Amino acid sequence: MKNYILSALLLFTTLLTAQNAIIKGVLKNEFKEPIEGVAVTSSKYGTVTNNKGEYTLTVAADIEITVIFTHVSYKTFQKKVKIPKNKTFRFSPTLTSKVEEMNEVVIENSKREAQGIINVDPLKATKIPGAKEGVENILLTLAGVNNNNELSTQYNVRGGNFDENLVYINGIEVYRPFLVRTGQQEGLSFVNENLAQNVNFSAGGFQAKYGDKLSSVLDITYRTPDEFAANISASLLGASATVEGTLFDKKLSVLLGARYRNNSLLINSKDIETNAEPNFTDVQLFLSYLINEKFKIDFLGVYSLNNYNYTPKSRSTKFGTISDPLELIVFYEGQEKDAFQTLFGAVNGTYSVNKHLKLGLTTSVYHTVEQEHYDIFATYNLGEVNADFGSDNFGEVAFSEGIGSQLNHGRNDLDALISAVEFKGTYKKNNHQIDFGIKYKNEDIRDRIKEWEVIDSVGFSVRPPHHSSNNQPYEPYTSPIEPYQNVQAQNNVKIDRLVWFAQYSKNAFINNHKIWYNVGLRSHNWNVNGEDITTANQITYSLRGQFAIKPDWEKDMLFRISGGMYHQPPFYKELRNFEGNVVPTVDAQKSLQVVLGNDYSFNLWSRPFKLVTELYYKSLSDVNIYTVDNVRIRYIANNNATAYATGLDLRLNGEFVPGTESWISIGFLKTEENYNNQGYIARPTDQRFKFGMLFQDYMPNIPNVRMYLNLVYNTGVPGGAPSYTNPYDYQNRLNDYKRADIGVSYVFTDAKNQKNSGWLKNFKELSIGAEIYNLFDVQNSITNTWVRDAYSKQYYAIPNYMTPRVFNVKMQMKF
């Protein structure tokens, strides 16, 4: 019996072996030297060359296969073969060195590290789970970058607000909407992560060549394709498609992306019962035409339409404590209809005069038409909840403490046309580099803001906080009834700007220590004029510098210091005060900044890791203070404050799991402001502690099953007070923000595991997965609704909760 079993096993092994073939050879370079460590792969088979360059690879027989030879120092080589079963095919190609390409990559990486720039893989933006997927979703896992609103793509950096961040696409500055009040109105980010090739981010201390903002720079480069490819992704929240390729003998590269998103799944899961139809669409086209070896023209066009239709029905929110539970019940009438339409076009010509000098000319036009119309009437009942476990009415409202209503009305419209022309140049010779540029920009903005709120509490109209004196019942009150809030203004404003910069950079050595330094100067002149306002003209200069040294030590360390003068001339929103009127004399906000940084690269568990540490301090003057309500920022439109921000950022990234990159970020921050010498108080962005983690993993026995975890913990920021109140009277903080998003996907095929047979051979990538947003169903609040108790004259702050746990399904395909 044993002999039969043994014979059967031998026969089975022979049959399996008979379906295979063998490839053998010796790999050498152009100098006829054997190459060790070349990966030789074909489908699920693989091997590595020995110290003599020899390899032996078992492959599938009688079908056409592709054998791939890869090595970090040589260009990848591929060979298609078809070998009969039980035959041996000898193949010994010569691999070509890619030393020049590797040197360029090393130089670029060193430059980014020296400048304190973080490079983010745009592919991660399409895979990392989050209610708002995209590049900004990854940024929020970095130390020093915060936002407690998962429905928003905006972010605060090291104590700054949303308006203090620069965003560039292919060197062209882009803008965020003006009228957006809530994260759920925002729609899609301007940046299409499916088109991006490079994503660079600096959280402070950036060079003079970047614009005039106080906080950060996000620099995106869209890719120039060299072959046809297509990408489709879809989920319960929307879909996107990308097509790319070349025409006219590869002189014209075409990159086209379209996105659609519907946030109903997220909005309808909140504690407000609604009929919401938020749909957001955008189409982006990037063309690159190579006229000759020296001259290239690029075009970037964007069209986006965000519609936000919102009809609230009712709301039930429980809050308070275990001993004193309360519930707010609201019934709504009315609706909100918002529309944000954007057109953007830019043409860039780049001319290489010679191997040292490159010149570029860019023209761009940005046009946005925004509408925010709403009439919402709400009646509310604030009551005590029965907390007696033994009662038949446990959990129900037992006593009403406040009954009232409010009516909100808005007819806000904005039309903005921003056009610019910019000339830039770069001169490189040996280790020296000079960058220079000059830009003219015109901003033509037509804005009408009409919004008011009337609050009624048991038949009495609640007057605004600073109404005239009321001595009832001793004296009759004869003043007219006033809305609690009332803003009505119309502005037609034009702003002309002339900006120039020049900077010098150099790579050098001190003994055997590598150094890099940069020094630059910027000038910004702006003129504000328009109907019924006084013309104002101002100019500002800012000097910035960076220095980095990489010591010739056994440990891989890099030290850097950067900073200087960072001035932010006012944009239109910063000129508009609480009453909606433009104040043309608002000066630039100014800051002196210094950033000390260290990068330490090391191996842990025989895998690469890097620890990045940055200590920063900002001293701000001529500060234009503001209030934040959800994502709406309103400025006081003067420069009567000083402020500071200081903190420490830590980021450890590496292969916590072999073959995958993850990171942990920790940030400490303190930022305060002093308005009219009343003393220092916390700014609205005072996020004292931040912990973020981006973790990737896979199942060892089933590597095609992959997991992504996005974890954020932020301490509470000052907020939740009504936006019209004095911040010196309200310094209470919102609750801590805690959120975990997880995604699990099964990868049928991708670049690492390409299928060359069967139905999967038509795909470059195919994956299907599921995502859970807010895994632990934490109730995070972003603002408060204020309700008045008519009996005690007390106001209650009812938290407005963000999204609860939500389940999503996602599919990605690449061809």
C-alpha positions in Angstrom: 0.0 0.0 0.0 2.8 2.4 0.9 4.5 1.7 -2.5 1.2 2.7 -4.3 1.1 5.9 -2.4 4.7 6.7 -3.0 4.3 6.0 -6.8 1.2 8.2 -6.9 3.1 11.1 -5.3 6.0 10.7 -7.7 3.6 10.6 -10.7 1.8 13.7 -9.4 5.1 15.6 -9.0 6.3 14.6 -12.4 3.1 15.8 -14.0 3.4 19.2 -12.3 7.1 19.5 -13.3 6.2 18.6 -16.8 4.2 21.8 -17.1 7.2 24.0 -16.4 10.4 25.1 -18.2 13.7 26.5 -17.1 15.5 29.8 -17.9 19.2 30.1 -17.1 21.8 32.7 -17.7 24.5 35.1 -16.4 23.8 38.8 -16.0 26.6 41.3 -16.7 26.8 45.1 -17.1 28.3 47.0 -20.1 31.8 46.5 -18.6 31.3 42.7 -18.7 31.2 42.6 -14.9 28.7 40.1 -13.3 25.9 41.7 -11.4 24.8 40.3 -8.0 21.3 40.8 -6.6 19.3 41.2 -9.8 15.7 40.2 -9.2 14.5 37.9 -12.0 10.7 37.5 -11.9 7.9 36.1 -14.1 4.3 36.0 -12.8 4.5 34.1 -9.5 8.0 32.8 -10.0 11.2 34.7 -8.9 14.8 34.4 -8.1 18.0 36.5 -7.5 21.4 36.4 -9.2 24.4 35.1 -7.1 27.8 36.8 -6.7 28.7 35.5 -10.2 25.6 36.9 -11.8 24.1 33.5 -12.3 20.4 32.7 -12.1 18.1 29.8 -12.6 14.3 30.5 -12.9 11.4 28.0 -13.2 8.6 29.4 -15.4 5.4 28.3 -16.9 5.7 26.3 -20.2 3.9 26.5 -23.5 2.6 30.0 -23.0 4.0 33.5 -23.7 5.5 35.0 -20.5 7.4 38.1 -19.6 10.6 37.8 -17.7 11.6 41.0 -15.8 15.2 41.8 -14.6 15.3 44.6 -12.0 18.1 46.1 -10.0 18.4 49.4 -8.1 21.5 50.5 -10.1 20.4 49.3 -13.5 17.6 50.0 -16.0 14.8 47.5 -15.9 14.9 44.9 -18.7 12.0 42.8 -20.0 11.9 39.8 -22.3 8.9 37.9 -23.7 9.5 34.2 -24.4 7.6 31.0 -25.0 9.4 27.9 -23.9 8.3 24.3 -24.5 7.8 22.1 -21.5 10.8 20.4 -19.9 13.1 22.6 -22.0 15.9 24.9 -20.8 16.3 28.4 -22.3 19.6 30.2 -21.9 19.4 34.0 -21.8 22.1 36.4 -20.6 21.2 40.0 -21.4 23.5 42.9 -20.6 22.0 45.5 -18.2 22.6 49.2 -18.7 23.7 51.3 -15.7 21.3 54.1 -14.6 23.9 55.9 -12.5 23.0 59.4 -13.9 19.3 58.8 -13.1 20.1 57.7 -9.6 22.3 60.6 -9.0 19.6 63.0 -10.0 17.1 61.3 -7.6 19.6 61.4 -4.7 20.2 65.1 -5.3 16.5 65.9 -5.4 15.8 63.9 -2.2 18.7 65.6 -0.4 17.4 69.0 -1.5 13.9 68.3 -0.1 15.4 67.1 3.2 17.6 70.2 3.5 14.6 72.5 2.8 12.4 70.7 5.4 10.0 69.6 2.7 7.9 66.4 3.2 7.3 64.3 0.1 3.9 62.5 0.1 3.2 59.6 -2.2 0.1 60.6 -4.1 -0.9 57.0 -4.6 -1.5 56.8 -0.8 -4.1 59.5 -1.2 -6.3 57.2 -3.3 -6.0 54.3 -0.8 -6.1 55.8 2.7 -9.6 55.8 4.2 -11.3 59.0 5.2 -14.6 60.8 4.9 -12.7 63.3 2.7 -10.2 61.3 0.7 -7.4 63.1 -1.1 -4.0 64.7 -0.5 -5.4 66.7 2.5 -6.5 63.5 4.2 -2.8 62.4 4.4 -1.6 65.9 5.5 -3.9 65.6 8.5 -1.8 62.7 9.8 1.3 64.9 9.9 2.4 66.7 13.1 1.5 70.4 13.1 -1.4 69.9 10.7 -4.9 70.0 12.2 -8.6 70.1 11.5 -11.4 68.8 13.7 -13.8 68.6 10.8 -13.7 65.5 8.7 -16.1 67.0 6.1 -13.6 69.7 5.3 -10.5 69.6 3.1 -9.0 72.7 4.9 -6.3 72.5 7.5 -4.5 74.6 10.1 -0.7 74.5 10.2 1.2 75.4 13.4 -1.4 77.8 14.8 -2.4 79.4 11.5 -5.9 79.4 10.0 -7.2 78.0 6.6 -6.4 81.3 4.8 -2.7 81.1 5.7 -1.8 78.1 3.4 -0.4 78.3 -0.1 -1.5 75.7 -2.7 0.3 75.4 -6.0 -0.4 73.1 -9.0 2.5 73.0 -11.5 3.7 76.3 -10.0 0.3 78.1 -10.3 -1.4 79.3 -7.2 -5.0 78.0 -6.7 -7.7 79.2 -4.3 -10.4 77.9 -2.0 -14.1 79.1 -2.2 -15.0 82.4 -0.5 -18.5 81.8 0.9 -18.3 78.3 2.3 -19.5 78.2 5.9 -19.6 74.5 6.6 -17.4 71.5 5.7 -20.4 69.7 4.1 -20.7 72.5 1.6 -17.1 72.2 0.4 -17.3 69.4 -2.0 -14.2 68.3 -3.8 -10.7 69.5 -3.1 -9.2 71.6 -6.0 -6.3 69.0 -6.1 -7.1 65.8 -8.1 -4.9 63.2 -6.4 -5.3 60.9 -9.4 -3.4 63.3 -11.6 -0.6 64.0 -9.2 3.0 62.9 -9.6 4.7 64.8 -6.8 3.3 66.2 -3.6 5.6 68.3 -1.5 4.6 70.0 1.7 6.4 72.5 4.0 4.9 73.4 7.4 7.0 76.6 7.7 10.4 78.2 7.1 9.9 77.9 3.3 11.9 79.8 0.6 11.3 83.3 -0.8 10.2 81.8 -4.2 7.0 80.8 -2.6 4.2 83.2 -2.0 3.2 85.6 0.8 1.4 83.5 3.4 2.2 82.9 7.1 1.9 79.1 7.5 2.5 76.5 4.9 3.1 75.5 1.2 1.5 72.6 -0.6 3.3 72.2 -4.0 1.6 69.7 -6.4 3.0 68.6 -9.7 0.7 66.9 -12.2 2.4 64.1 -14.2 3.3 64.2 -17.9 2.2 60.7 -19.3 4.3 58.8 -21.8 1.9 56.0 -22.6 -1.8 55.2 -22.5 -3.4 54.4 -19.2 -6.8 54.6 -17.6 -8.0 54.6 -14.0 -11.5 54.1 -12.6 -12.6 54.2 -9.0 -16.0 54.0 -7.5 -17.6 54.0 -4.0 -20.9 54.7 -2.3 -19.7 58.4 -2.1 -18.9 58.9 -5.8 -16.6 58.0 -8.6 -13.6 59.2 -10.6 -12.0 58.4 -13.9 -8.6 59.3 -15.4 -7.4 58.8 -19.0 -3.9 59.6 -20.1 -1.8 59.1 -23.2 0.3 60.8 -26.0 -0.4 62.1 -29.5 1.5 63.3 -32.5 4.5 61.1 -32.1 4.6 61.6 -28.3 5.0 65.4 -28.6 1.6 66.0 -27.0 0.8 64.5 -23.6 -2.8 64.4 -22.4 -4.0 63.9 -18.9 -7.8 64.1 -18.3 -9.5 63.5 -15.0 -13.2 63.7 -13.9 -14.7 63.3 -10.4 -18.1 63.1 -9.0 -19.0 63.0 -5.3 -22.2 62.8 -3.3 -22.0 63.4 0.4 -25.6 62.2 1.2 -24.2 59.1 2.9 -22.3 61.2 5.4 -24.8 64.1 5.9 -27.9 62.0 6.3 -26.1 59.9 9.0 -25.9 63.0 11.3 -28.3 63.7 14.2 -30.3 66.1 11.9 -32.9 64.3 9.8 -32.6 65.9 6.3 -33.3 65.7 2.7 -29.9 66.5 1.4 -28.7 66.4 -2.2 -25.1 67.5 -2.1 -23.4 66.7 -5.5 -20.0 67.9 -6.5 -18.4 67.5 -10.0 -15.1 68.6 -11.5 -13.2 68.0 -14.7 -9.5 68.7 -15.1 -7.3 68.7 -18.2 -3.6 68.9 -18.4 -1.8 69.2 -21.8 1.9 69.3 -22.4 3.3 69.9 -25.9 7.0 69.6 -26.6 7.6 72.0 -29.6 11.3 71.1 -29.6 14.1 70.1 -27.2 14.2 73.6 -25.7 10.6 74.8 -25.8 7.5 73.3 -24.1 4.0 74.6 -23.5 1.6 73.3 -20.8 -2.1 74.0 -20.3 -4.1 73.3 -17.2 -7.9 73.7 -17.3 -10.4 73.1 -14.5 -14.2 73.2 -14.3 -16.0 72.5 -11.1 -19.6 72.7 -10.0 -20.7 72.2 -6.4 -24.4 72.1 -5.6 -25.5 71.8 -2.1 -29.3 71.4 -1.6 -30.3 71.0 2.1 -33.7 70.6 3.6 -33.6 69.9 7.3 -36.6 68.2 8.9 -35.9 67.6 12.6 -33.2 67.1 15.1 -32.8 65.3 18.4 -29.6 65.8 20.4 -29.0 64.5 23.9 -26.3 66.2 26.0 -25.5 67.2 29.5 -24.3 64.8 32.3 -25.6 61.5 33.7 -27.1 63.3 36.7 -28.5 66.1 34.6 -29.3 64.9 31.1 -30.9 67.3 28.6 -32.3 66.9 25.1 -32.9 69.4 22.4 -35.7 68.7 19.9 -35.9 70.9 16.8 -38.4 70.9 13.9 -37.4 72.8 10.8 -39.1 74.4 7.8 -37.4 75.9 4.8 -34.3 75.0 2.8 -30.8 76.0 1.7 -29.6 76.1 -1.9 -26.0 76.8 -2.6 -24.0 76.6 -5.8 -20.3 77.2 -6.3 -19.1 77.2 -9.9 -15.4 77.6 -10.8 -13.5 78.0 -14.1 -9.7 78.0 -14.1 -7.3 78.1 -17.0 -3.5 78.5 -17.2 -0.9 78.4 -19.9 2.8 78.0 -19.2 5.7 78.2 -21.6 9.1 77.0 -20.6 12.2 77.7 -22.7 15.7 76.3 -22.0 18.1 79.0 -23.2 21.0 76.7 -22.6 22.0 74.0 -20.1 22.3 76.7 -17.4 19.4 79.0 -17.9 15.7 78.2 -18.0 12.9 80.8 -18.4 9.1 80.5 -18.0 6.0 82.6 -18.6 2.7 81.7 -17.1 -0.7 83.3 -17.6 -3.7 82.2 -15.5 -7.4 83.1 -15.0 -9.6 82.0 -12.1 -13.3 82.8 -12.1 -15.7 81.7 -9.4 -19.5 82.4 -9.1 -20.8 81.5 -5.7 -24.4 81.6 -4.4 -25.6 80.9 -0.8 -29.4 81.2 -0.4 -31.3 80.0 2.6 -34.4 80.5 4.6 -34.7 78.1 7.6 -37.2 78.4 10.4 -36.6 76.3 13.5 -38.8 75.7 16.5 -37.1 74.1 19.5 -37.9 72.4 22.8 -35.2 72.1 25.4 -36.1 69.7 28.1 -34.9 67.6 31.1 -34.6 63.9 30.3 -36.0 61.3 32.7 -32.9 59.6 34.2 -34.8 57.2 36.5 -33.9 53.7 35.3 -37.0 52.2 36.9 -39.4 54.6 35.2 -41.6 53.7 32.3 -40.7 57.0 30.7 -36.9 56.5 31.1 -35.0 58.5 28.4 -38.0 60.8 27.5 -38.3 64.5 28.1 -40.0 65.0 31.5 -39.9 68.8 31.7 -39.4 71.6 29.1 -36.9 74.3 30.2 -37.0 76.3 27.1 -39.3 76.8 24.1 -38.5 79.1 21.2 -37.8 79.6 17.6 -35.4 81.2 15.2 -35.4 82.3 11.6 -32.2 82.4 9.5 -32.2 84.2 6.1 -29.4 84.6 3.7 -28.9 85.9 0.1 -25.2 85.9 -0.4 -23.7 86.1 -3.9 -20.1 86.6 -5.0 -18.4 86.9 -8.4 -14.6 86.9 -8.5 -12.3 87.1 -11.4 -8.5 86.7 -10.6 -6.1 87.0 -13.5 -2.3 86.8 -13.3 0.8 86.8 -15.5 4.2 85.7 -14.1 7.7 85.5 -15.5 10.2 83.2 -13.7 13.7 82.0 -14.4 16.3 79.6 -13.0 20.1 79.8 -13.5 22.2 76.8 -12.5 25.9 76.4 -12.8 28.0 73.9 -10.9 26.7 74.0 -7.3 25.1 77.5 -7.6 21.5 78.3 -8.4 19.7 81.6 -8.8 15.9 81.8 -8.9 14.0 85.0 -9.8 10.5 86.0 -10.8 8.0 88.8 -11.2 4.2 88.6 -11.2 1.3 90.9 -11.8 -2.2 89.9 -10.5 -5.6 91.6 -10.7 -8.5 90.7 -8.4 -11.9 91.9 -9.4 -14.5 90.9 -6.8 -18.2 91.7 -6.7 -19.8 90.6 -3.4 -23.3 91.0 -1.9 -23.9 89.7 1.6 -27.4 89.8 3.1 -28.0 87.6 6.1 -29.9 88.0 9.3 -31.2 85.9 12.2 -34.2 86.5 14.4 -34.5 84.6 17.7 -37.8 84.3 19.5 -38.1 82.9 23.1 -41.7 82.3 24.3 -43.1 85.2 22.3 -40.2 87.7 23.0 -37.8 88.7 20.3 -34.2 88.4 21.7 -32.3 91.5 21.0 -28.7 91.6 19.8 -25.9 91.6 22.5 -25.3 95.3 22.2 -28.8 96.7 21.9 -29.9 100.0 23.5 -30.8 100.1 27.1 -34.1 98.6 28.2 -35.7 99.8 31.5 -39.0 98.0 31.3 -41.3 97.9 33.1 -40.4 101.3 34.6 -40.0 103.0 31.2 -41.7 101.9 28.0 -39.4 100.3 25.4 -39.9 102.3 22.1 -36.9 101.0 20.1 -37.7 99.0 17.0 -37.4 95.2 17.0 -33.9 94.3 15.8 -32.6 91.0 14.4 -30.2 89.2 16.7 -27.6 89.2 13.9 -27.9 91.4 10.8 -25.2 91.9 8.1 -26.0 93.7 4.9 -23.3 95.0 2.6 -22.4 95.2 -1.1 -18.8 95.5 -2.3 -17.2 96.0 -5.7 -13.5 95.8 -5.1 -10.4 95.7 -7.3 -7.0 94.8 -6.0 -3.8 95.1 -8.1 -0.7 93.3 -7.0 2.9 93.4 -8.2 5.2 90.8 -6.6 8.9 90.0 -7.3 11.4 87.7 -5.7 15.1 86.7 -6.1 17.0 84.0 -4.2 20.4 82.3 -4.3 21.2 78.7 -3.3 24.4 76.7 -3.1 25.6 73.2 -2.3 29.1 73.0 -0.8 31.3 71.1 1.6 32.9 72.1 4.9 35.7 69.6 5.3 33.8 66.4 4.5 30.4 67.8 5.7 27.8 68.5 3.1 26.1 71.9 3.4 23.3 73.7 1.5 22.1 77.2 2.1 19.6 79.6 0.6 18.9 83.3 1.0 16.1 85.3 -0.8 14.1 88.5 -0.8 10.4 89.1 -1.7 8.5 92.3 -2.4 4.7 92.7 -2.5 3.0 95.9 -3.6 -0.8 96.0 -3.6 -3.4 98.6 -4.4 -7.1 98.4 -3.2 -9.7 100.5 -4.9 -13.4 100.3 -5.8 -16.8 101.9 -5.4 -17.4 104.0 -2.3 -14.0 103.1 -0.7 -10.8 105.1 -0.3 -8.0 103.9 -2.5 -5.0 102.5 -0.5 -1.6 101.5 -1.7 1.0 99.6 0.4 4.2 97.7 0.0 6.1 95.1 2.1 9.5 93.3 1.9 10.5 90.0 3.4 13.9 88.4 3.8 14.2 84.6 4.2 17.0 82.1 4.5 17.8 78.4 5.1 20.9 76.5 6.1 21.4 72.7 6.3 24.4 70.5 7.1 24.8 66.8 6.7 27.8 65.8 8.9 30.2 63.2 7.7 29.3 60.9 10.6 28.7 57.2 10.9 25.1 58.0 11.9 22.9 59.4 9.0 22.0 62.8 10.5 20.9 66.1 8.9 20.5 69.4 10.8 18.8 72.5 9.4 17.7 76.0 10.4 15.3 78.2 8.4 13.1 81.2 8.8 13.0 84.9 8.3 10.2 87.4 7.6 6.8 86.1 6.4 4.3 88.7 5.5 0.7 88.1 4.4 -0.9 91.1 2.6 -4.7 90.9 2.9 -6.8 88.9 0.5 -10.4 90.1 0.0 -11.8 88.2 2.9 -9.3 89.8 5.3 -10.4 93.2 4.2 -14.0 92.6 5.1 -15.0 93.3 8.7 -17.8 91.8 10.8 -20.4 94.1 9.2 -19.4 93.0 5.7 -17.8 96.3 4.8 -14.3 96.5 3.1 -11.6 98.3 5.0 -8.9 99.1 2.3 -6.3 100.2 4.8 -5.8 96.8 6.4 -2.1 96.1 6.6 -0.2 92.9 6.0 0.1 90.5 8.9 3.7 90.0 9.7 5.7 87.3 11.4 9.3 86.5 12.3 9.8 82.7 12.2 12.6 80.3 13.0 12.5 76.5 12.5 15.2 74.1 13.9 15.1 70.6 12.4 16.8 67.3 12.5 16.4 64.2 10.3 17.8 60.9 11.7 17.8 57.9 9.4 18.5 54.5 10.8 17.7 50.8 10.6 15.4 49.0 13.0 14.7 45.3 12.7 16.9 45.4 9.5 14.4 47.9 7.9 14.8 51.6 7.1 13.3 54.3 9.5 13.5 58.0 9.8 12.8 60.3 12.7 12.1 64.0 11.8 12.1 66.5 14.6 11.2 70.2 14.3 11.1 73.0 16.9 9.5 76.3 15.8 8.7 79.7 17.0 6.6 82.5 15.3 6.3 86.1 16.6 3.4 87.8 14.9 2.6 91.5 14.6 -0.1 93.6 12.9 -2.4 90.6 13.5 -5.9 90.7 12.0 -7.8 88.6 14.5 -10.8 86.5 13.5 -13.5 84.1 14.6 -14.1 80.6 13.3 -17.6 79.0 13.0 -17.3 75.5 11.4 -15.0 76.5 8.5 -16.2 80.1 8.1 -13.6 82.7 9.1 -14.7 86.3 9.8 -12.0 89.0 10.3 -12.2 92.1 12.5 -10.3 93.9 9.6 -7.7 95.8 11.6 -4.2 95.2 12.8 -4.6 95.9 16.5 -3.2 92.6 17.9 0.1 90.7 18.4 0.4 86.9 18.7 2.9 84.1 18.9 3.0 80.4 18.2 5.5 77.9 19.4 5.7 74.1 19.4 7.5 70.8 18.7 6.7 68.3 15.9 7.9 64.7 15.8 7.4 62.2 13.0 8.7 58.6 12.8 8.2 56.8 9.5 9.4 53.5 8.2 8.6 49.9 7.5 6.8 48.9 10.7 5.6 46.0 8.6 8.1 44.8 6.0 7.4 46.2 2.5 4.9 49.0 3.7 5.5 52.5 4.9 3.7 53.8 7.9 4.3 56.7 10.3 3.4 58.2 13.7 3.2 61.9 14.3 3.1 63.9 17.5 2.7 67.6 17.8 2.8 70.1 20.7 1.5 73.6 20.1 0.7 76.8 22.0 -0.5 79.9 20.2 -1.9 83.1 21.9 -3.0 86.6 20.8 -3.2 90.0 22.5 -5.9 92.3 21.1 -5.7 96.0 22.1 -3.4 95.2 25.0 -6.1 93.3 26.9 -3.7 90.4 27.6 -2.9 87.1 25.9 -5.6 84.6 25.3 -5.6 81.4 23.3 -6.2 81.8 19.5 -9.0 79.8 17.8 -6.4 77.4 16.4 -4.7 76.6 19.8 -4.5 72.8 19.3 -2.3 71.9 22.3 -1.6 68.2 21.4 -1.9 66.2 18.3 -1.4 62.5 17.6 -1.7 61.0 14.2 -0.9 57.6 12.7 -1.0 56.2 9.2 -0.6 52.4 9.4 -0.5 49.9 6.5 -0.5 46.1 6.9 -1.2 42.9 5.0 -2.0 39.3 5.9 1.3 37.3 5.8 -0.4 34.2 4.3 -2.6 36.2 2.0 -0.5 39.3 1.0 -3.2 40.4 -1.4 -5.4 41.4 1.6 -4.3 44.8 2.8 -5.3 47.0 5.6 -5.0 50.8 6.0 -5.6 52.6 9.3 -5.9 56.4 9.7 -5.9 57.5 13.3 -6.1 61.0 14.7 -6.4 62.4 18.2 -6.5 66.2 18.8 -7.1 68.1 22.0 -10.0 70.5 22.0 -9.6 74.0 20.6 -11.2 77.2 22.0 -14.6 77.5 20.3 -18.2 76.8 20.4 -19.0 80.4 21.5 -21.2 82.5 19.2 -19.1 84.2 16.5 -20.3 87.7 17.5 -19.2 87.4 21.1 -16.0 88.8 22.7 -13.4 86.0 22.8 -12.1 87.4 26.1 -15.5 86.4 27.6 -15.5 82.9 26.1 -12.4 80.8 26.5 -14.0 77.4 27.0 -12.8 74.6 24.7 -14.6 72.0 22.6 -14.1 68.4 23.5 -11.1 66.4 22.2 -11.4 65.2 18.7 -10.9 61.4 18.3 -11.3 59.5 15.0 -10.2 56.2 13.4 -10.9 55.3 9.8 -10.0 51.8 8.6 -10.0 50.2 5.1 -9.5 46.6 4.1 -9.1 45.7 0.4 -8.3 42.6 -1.7 -5.8 43.3 -4.5 -6.4 41.0 -7.4 -3.5 42.4 -9.3 -1.1 45.4 -9.2 2.3 46.5 -10.3 4.0 44.2 -7.8 1.9 41.1 -8.8 1.1 41.6 -12.5 -1.0 38.8 -14.0 0.0 37.8 -17.6 -2.7 35.3 -18.2 -6.5 35.0 -17.7 -9.0 37.8 -17.4 -6.7 39.8 -15.0 -4.1 40.3 -17.7 -6.2 43.3 -19.0 -5.7 45.1 -15.7 -2.7 46.9 -14.3 -4.5 47.1 -11.0 -7.8 45.8 -9.6 -8.9 46.0 -6.0 -12.1 45.8 -4.1 -12.5 46.9 -0.5 -14.6 48.1 2.4 -14.1 51.1 4.6 -15.4 52.1 8.0 -15.3 55.8 8.9 -15.3 56.7 12.6 -14.7 53.1 13.6 -15.4 53.7 17.3 -18.5 55.9 16.6 -17.1 58.8 18.7 -19.3 61.9 18.9 -17.1 64.8 17.8 -18.5 68.3 17.8 -17.3 71.2 15.7 -19.6 74.0 16.9 -22.4 74.7 19.3 -26.0 75.7 18.8 -27.0 78.2 21.5 -30.5 78.0 23.0 -32.0 80.4 25.5 -34.0 79.3 28.6 -36.7 81.9 29.0 -37.2 81.1 32.7 -33.6 81.3 34.0 -32.3 83.6 31.1 -29.5 81.0 30.8 -28.0 80.0 27.4 -27.2 76.4 26.7 -24.5 75.2 24.3 -25.8 72.2 22.4 -23.0 70.5 20.5 -23.3 70.0 16.7 -21.9 66.6 16.2 -19.9 65.4 13.2 -20.4 62.2 11.3 -21.0 58.9 13.2 -19.8 55.5 12.1 -20.4 55.1 8.3 -19.7 52.1 6.1 -18.4 52.4 2.5 -17.5 50.1 -0.3 -14.8 51.0 -2.8 -13.4 49.6 -6.1 -10.3 50.7 -8.1 -9.2 49.7 -11.6 -6.3 50.6 -13.7 -5.7 49.6 -17.3 
